[in-house]
Amino acid sequence: MQPILVSGSLVYDRIMNFPGYFKDHILRGGGDDRVLNLSFVVDRLVASRGGTAGNIAHTIKLLGGDPLVVGALGADGAEYLAHLARAKINTRGIARDMERPTASAHIITDREDNQITGFFGGTPPEKTPGAAAAMRAAKKKAALATVSPTHTAVMKSHLRECVKLGMTVMFDPGQQINALTRTELREMATAADFVIGNDYEMRILQEKTGMRIDRLVRGGAIVIVTHGGKGSAMFLRDGTIKIPACKPRRVADPTGAGDAYRAGLLAGIAEGRPLEVAGRMGSVAASYAIEVSGTQAHTFTQAGFWTRYKKHYGTISPSWLTTK
């Protein structure tokens, strides 16, 4: 499998489970709607390593891939760096800022899998000493890259540089879709070979840019839309590939499932597999992530992975495209 450049955030996560529904605690009307003062009593807290780059790299490595992580850690990042090293993940593209803490996310998930997140972004890699040379070296080794959520300036810079180097690029705006401007989103989406997002994110992208999925596809991009437990869909010029969800053995926490899906998809593309197979690999990888709490807590053997794949999809051969 060819190396995969994984550009994104490296984050310490604090993931909390709220056993109720957010909607039951948000009052509408009858008062000053500008005032919001909410407190949720959670019944579980999991502290773990996370971030888009770390999460995606974790699952790519489980699949036998070679992820090249491009990101930044803070003064408290030694433990995270050691964790990646133990997993034999290439860390030469990771910068360290010894004056500021590592990025951190505090995530509360309710019973409907709705999430409220507070995020501290840490320091952009480009502003960390020695980062530029390390990242240039990483980019020269890979032909496939994903540009996932981190500082918007970093996302723009990395996507531009990857395209300039002739790499196949996946644009994953994720949580930064509201922070990127209309012009930035249009430029990045049209420059990428793949554009991926969940159904909500893809609606925002279309509304914000004024570009429908079919327009992106006509421009040459392959668009992947994930629908959680309802599966995912890939939109190509030749038609649409629908990927049924792979059912997990149990549901512990959906946080991180999207990153695991992306990892499986990228691994399949890097191996040169048909897109339908790559999408199914993403779905199987996501099923493992859902079964445990923590975005990098899941594990599997490659033999176990393909056994689950065949159990849910019957064969590795694709049924290929459905018509639009």
C-alpha positions in Angstrom: 0.0 0.0 0.0 1.4 3.4 -1.0 2.0 5.9 1.9 -0.9 8.2 2.7 -0.4 11.8 3.9 -2.8 12.6 6.7 -3.1 16.3 7.4 -5.3 17.3 10.3 -5.5 17.9 14.0 -3.9 16.1 16.9 -6.1 16.5 19.9 -6.7 15.4 23.5 -10.4 14.5 23.7 -12.7 14.5 26.7 -15.8 12.6 25.5 -18.9 12.7 27.6 -22.2 10.8 27.3 -25.4 12.6 28.2 -28.2 10.0 28.8 -31.0 12.3 27.7 -31.9 14.5 24.7 -30.5 18.0 24.1 -33.8 19.1 22.5 -35.6 18.6 25.9 -33.4 21.2 27.5 -33.4 24.0 24.9 -36.3 26.4 25.5 -37.7 28.3 22.5 -40.0 31.3 22.9 -41.4 32.8 26.0 -38.2 34.6 26.9 -35.1 36.2 25.6 -33.9 33.7 22.9 -30.5 35.4 22.9 -29.8 33.9 26.4 -28.5 30.4 26.6 -27.4 28.8 29.8 -27.3 25.0 29.7 -25.7 22.4 32.0 -25.8 18.7 31.3 -25.0 16.0 33.9 -23.2 13.3 32.1 -22.9 9.6 33.1 -19.6 8.8 31.4 -16.3 10.6 30.7 -13.6 9.1 28.5 -10.3 11.0 28.2 -8.4 9.9 25.1 -6.1 10.9 22.3 -8.0 12.1 19.2 -8.0 14.6 16.4 -8.7 13.9 12.8 -5.1 13.2 11.8 -4.5 10.9 14.8 -7.8 9.0 14.4 -7.4 8.4 10.7 -3.8 7.4 11.0 -4.7 4.9 13.8 -7.1 2.9 11.6 -4.9 3.1 8.4 -2.1 1.5 10.4 -4.4 -1.3 11.6 -5.2 -1.9 7.9 -1.5 -2.3 7.2 -1.0 1.1 5.7 1.7 3.7 6.1 0.1 7.0 7.3 2.4 10.1 7.3 0.9 12.4 9.9 1.2 16.1 9.4 0.1 18.1 12.4 1.2 19.8 15.7 1.4 18.9 19.3 2.0 21.2 22.3 4.1 21.1 25.4 2.0 18.3 26.8 2.3 16.3 23.6 5.1 13.9 24.6 2.7 11.1 25.6 0.8 11.4 22.3 4.0 11.3 20.3 5.1 8.2 22.3 1.7 6.6 21.6 2.1 7.1 17.8 5.7 5.8 17.9 4.6 2.6 19.7 2.1 2.1 16.9 4.9 2.6 14.4 3.2 5.6 12.8 5.6 8.0 11.0 5.8 11.2 13.1 8.4 13.1 11.2 5.8 15.5 9.9 4.6 16.4 13.5 5.7 19.8 14.9 6.0 20.6 18.6 5.1 23.9 20.3 6.8 23.9 23.7 5.0 27.1 24.8 1.4 26.2 24.3 -0.8 23.2 25.2 -1.9 20.6 22.6 -5.3 21.2 21.0 -8.2 19.8 23.0 -11.9 19.0 22.5 -14.7 18.6 25.0 -17.5 16.6 23.4 -21.0 15.8 24.8 -23.1 13.3 22.9 -26.8 12.7 23.6 -29.0 9.7 23.1 -29.7 10.7 19.5 -26.0 11.0 18.7 -26.2 14.8 18.6 -23.0 16.5 19.8 -22.0 19.7 21.4 -18.2 20.4 21.1 -15.9 22.9 22.7 -12.6 23.0 20.8 -9.2 24.7 21.5 -7.2 24.5 18.3 -3.7 24.7 19.7 -0.9 26.1 17.5 -0.9 25.8 13.7 1.9 23.6 12.6 3.3 26.3 10.3 4.0 28.5 13.3 6.1 25.8 15.0 9.9 25.9 14.6 11.1 23.2 12.1 7.7 22.3 10.9 7.9 23.4 7.3 10.9 21.2 6.4 9.3 18.1 8.1 6.1 18.6 6.3 7.7 19.1 2.9 9.6 15.8 3.4 6.4 13.9 4.3 4.6 15.3 1.3 7.3 14.1 -1.1 6.8 10.4 0.0 3.0 10.1 -0.6 0.9 10.2 -3.8 -2.4 10.2 -1.8 -3.4 12.8 0.8 -6.4 13.7 3.0 -6.8 17.3 4.1 -9.0 17.0 7.2 -10.2 19.6 9.8 -7.5 21.6 11.6 -6.7 25.4 11.4 -8.3 26.7 8.2 -5.1 28.4 7.1 -3.3 25.1 7.4 -6.1 23.3 5.5 -5.9 25.8 2.6 -2.1 25.7 2.5 -1.8 21.9 2.6 -4.5 21.3 0.0 -2.8 23.8 -2.3 0.6 22.3 -1.8 -0.6 18.7 -2.3 -2.4 19.6 -5.6 0.8 21.4 -6.8 2.8 18.2 -6.1 0.4 16.2 -8.2 -1.0 14.2 -5.4 -4.5 12.7 -5.3 -6.3 14.7 -2.6 -9.3 14.2 -0.5 -10.9 17.3 0.9 -12.7 16.7 4.3 -13.9 20.1 5.6 -15.8 18.5 8.6 -16.1 20.8 11.6 -14.4 23.7 9.9 -17.0 23.9 7.2 -18.6 27.0 8.9 -15.2 28.7 9.4 -14.2 28.4 5.8 -15.5 31.2 3.6 -17.7 30.6 0.5 -14.7 31.4 -1.8 -12.4 29.1 0.2 -14.9 26.2 0.1 -15.4 26.6 -3.6 -11.7 26.7 -4.4 -10.9 23.7 -2.2 -13.8 21.6 -3.3 -13.1 22.1 -7.0 -9.4 21.5 -6.6 -9.7 18.2 -4.8 -10.2 14.8 -6.4 -12.5 13.6 -3.6 -14.8 15.7 -1.4 -16.2 13.9 1.7 -18.7 14.9 4.4 -21.7 13.7 6.3 -25.2 14.6 5.0 -25.4 17.7 7.3 -22.0 19.0 6.3 -22.7 18.4 2.6 -25.9 20.4 2.8 -24.0 23.3 4.3 -21.3 23.0 1.6 -24.0 23.2 -1.1 -25.9 26.0 0.5 -22.7 28.0 1.3 -21.0 27.6 -2.1 -24.1 27.5 -4.3 -22.7 24.3 -5.9 -24.7 21.2 -6.0 -23.2 17.7 -5.8 -23.8 17.1 -9.5 -21.8 20.2 -10.4 -18.8 19.1 -8.3 -19.0 15.7 -10.0 -19.1 17.3 -13.5 -16.0 19.2 -12.5 -14.2 16.0 -11.9 -14.6 15.4 -8.2 -15.9 12.2 -6.6 -18.2 13.2 -3.8 -18.8 10.9 -0.8 -21.7 11.5 1.6 -22.0 9.5 4.8 -25.4 8.9 6.5 -24.3 7.3 9.8 -26.2 4.0 10.3 -27.9 4.4 6.9 -24.7 3.9 5.1 -23.0 6.2 2.5 -23.1 7.1 -1.1 -20.4 7.9 -3.7 -21.3 10.2 -6.6 -19.3 9.8 -9.8 -19.8 10.9 -13.4 -20.8 7.4 -14.3 -23.4 6.9 -11.6 -23.9 6.5 -7.9 -22.4 3.8 -5.6 -24.5 3.1 -2.5 -22.7 1.5 0.5 -24.8 -0.2 3.1 -23.7 0.4 6.7 -21.8 -2.5 8.3 -23.6 -3.3 11.5 -21.4 -3.2 14.7 -21.7 -6.0 17.3 -22.6 -3.3 19.8 -22.9 0.4 20.0 -20.8 2.1 22.6 -19.9 5.5 21.2 -20.2 6.8 17.6 -17.5 9.5 18.1 -14.7 8.8 15.7 -16.6 6.5 13.4 -16.4 9.1 10.6 -12.6 9.2 10.9 -12.5 5.4 10.8 -14.6 5.4 7.7 -12.3 7.8 6.0 -9.3 5.6 7.0 -10.8 2.5 5.5 -11.8 4.4 2.3 -8.3 5.9 1.9 -6.7 2.5 2.5 -8.8 1.0 -0.2 -7.9 3.8 -2.6 -4.2 3.5 -1.8 -4.4 -0.3 -2.5 -6.0 0.4 -5.9 -9.2 -1.3 -5.0 -12.5 -0.4 -6.8 -14.3 2.5 -5.1 -17.2 0.3 -4.0 -14.8 -2.0 -2.2 -13.0 1.0 -0.7 -16.3 2.4 0.6 -17.2 -0.9 2.1 -13.8 -1.0 3.8 -14.7 2.4 5.3 -18.0 1.1 6.6 -16.4 -2.0 8.2 -13.7 0.2 9.8 -16.4 2.5 11.2 -18.2 -0.5 12.7 -15.2 -1.3 14.9 -14.9 2.3 16.1 -18.5 2.4 17.2 -18.1 -0.7 19.4 -15.8 1.1 21.9 -15.5 4.4 23.7 -12.6 6.5 22.5 -11.6 7.4 18.9 -8.4 5.4 18.9 -9.4 2.6 21.3 -10.6 0.1 18.6 -8.4 -2.6 17.2 -8.7 -5.5 14.8 -6.5 -7.9 12.9 -6.5 -7.7 9.1 -7.9 -11.3 9.0 -10.7 -10.3 11.3 -11.4 -7.2 9.3 -11.8 -9.2 6.1 -13.9 -11.8 7.8 -16.3 -9.1 8.9 -16.2 -7.6 5.5 -17.2 -10.8 3.8 -19.9 -11.5 6.4 -21.7 -8.2 5.6 -21.0 -7.9 1.9 -20.5 -11.5 0.8 -17.6 -10.8 -1.5 -14.8 -8.4 -2.1 -15.8 -8.1 -5.8 -17.8 -5.0 -6.4 -21.3 -5.0 -7.8 -20.2 -1.7 -9.4 -22.4 1.2 -10.2 -26.1 1.7 -9.9 -27.7 4.1 -12.3 -28.7 7.6 -11.2 
